[in-house]
Amino acid sequence: MRKDVSLFRVGKVWHYRFSIDKKRTQRSTRESAHARAIVVAERAYRAASLQSRCGRVVPTLRELAGLWLAATELTASASHRAGIETFGRLHLGVLAEVRIDQLTTELVESARNEHLQTHAPSSANHWSRKVRLLCRWAMHRGFIVEIPFKVRMLKVQRKPRATLPIDLSRQWLEALDGVASEPVRIAVRLMFGMGLRESEAGSARWEWLDAVRQTYTPGQTKGREADPVPVPGWLMDYLRPLRKPAGLIVSHADGGPFARGFTRVAIKAASARTGIGNITPHRLRGTFATLLSEHGAPVQTIQRVLRHKDVRTTLGYLESDLSHAAHAQARIAEQGGLQ
C-alpha cells in the first residue's frame, strides 16, 4: 500500500486516512478484509488526487446521467438517449445520490437486488450495463480513474423469440394493411424486407435508394455505418409507384418524421389477427436475419447486411428453425421402422 494512505480499524471494519493539498480525508472502506480495504483506500486516494489536479467535483450517479445526456445530445441515437434518460430518472434506486467515486461492489449489488424485486433478471443485466456505461464515460472525462466495482452479469434462461413464419408472411402483411396507415405499411416492409431498425425505417430517404442497382444505403444508422443493402424485387415493386425525388420515405402528411415506436401498435394488431406470436418491430429484424441464415447466407454476409461490428451480435439474432429438426426426426423414425 502507498505510504500516503494509512489504514486503521474501527471494530471489524477498516478505515482509511490521507491528506492531499493539506486537506484531510477519512472514511470507512466498509471492508473487514485487509486486502480489499487496501484496494478501496488506494482507489479513493487516486480519485481525490485526480480531483485535486483537475479541480473537478465528482458527480453523483444521477448527475452523471445528466452530464452524459448533455454531452451526447448530437451524437447518440434517440433510442440510446431515451434508455439512459429513463434509467437516470426512474431506476437508480439507492445509488442516485452516491458519488461515483464512492460506488462499491456491495452498493451496486444491493441496488441491483432492489431492482430485481420488480423487474426480470434480464432487465437487471441491462441495468448493470447502464451503470457500467456511465462509469466508463466518467473515466474518459477524468472524474474517476477506474470503475470502482465488479459486478457479474446474472445467468438468464434464454426464452424462444418469435419470428414471422415465411409461409404466413403474405397473410400477415395483408392483415397489417387492414389496420395501418400507408406510412406504417411502408416502414414495416422496409424492416421486414431489408432488416432495417424501426428508427432507420423512420429516417429512410428516397435519395438513398438506388433503383438501378436495387440497393439501399442507409445514411443514418445506429452504428454510423453506410453499407449498401440489397432491396428484394417484391419490395422494389412496392416502392416504385410511391417514389419521390427526395425526402423521407416515411413521414406525416406535413413531411415530419414519426416518433419512436410508431409501428408497434399496427404490428401487434396484425399478429393478433393472424394468430402469430409476439412479433415486435425488432423481431422483424431478427426474422430477416434468420431467414437469410436458413436460405444459405453465410453469417459474415448477414453481419454486414445488419451492419453489426461484432459477429457475436449477429449470432444473437438468429433463431433455430425447428422444422428442420422435426424433418430429421421423421426420417430417423422412418429408417428405424418406427412409423
Buried (B, 14 or more C-beta within 10 A) or exposed (E): BEEEBBBEEEEEEBBBBBEBEEEEEEEEBBBEEEEBBBBBBBBBBBBBBBBEEEEEEBBBBBBBBBBBBEEBEEEBBEEEBBBBBEBBEEBBBEBBEBBBBBBBBEBBBBBBEBBBEEBEBBBBBBBBEBBBBBBEBBEEBEBBBEBBBEBEEBEEEEEEBBBBBEEEBEBBBEBBBEBBBEBBBBBBBBBBBBBBBBBBBBBBBBEBBEEEEBBBBBEBBBEEEEEBBBBEEEBBEBBEEEEEEEEBBBBEEEEEEBEBEBBBEBBBBBBEBBEBEEBBBBBBBBBBBBBBBBEEEEBEEBBBBBBBEEEEEBBBBBBEBEEEEEEEEEEEEEEEEEE
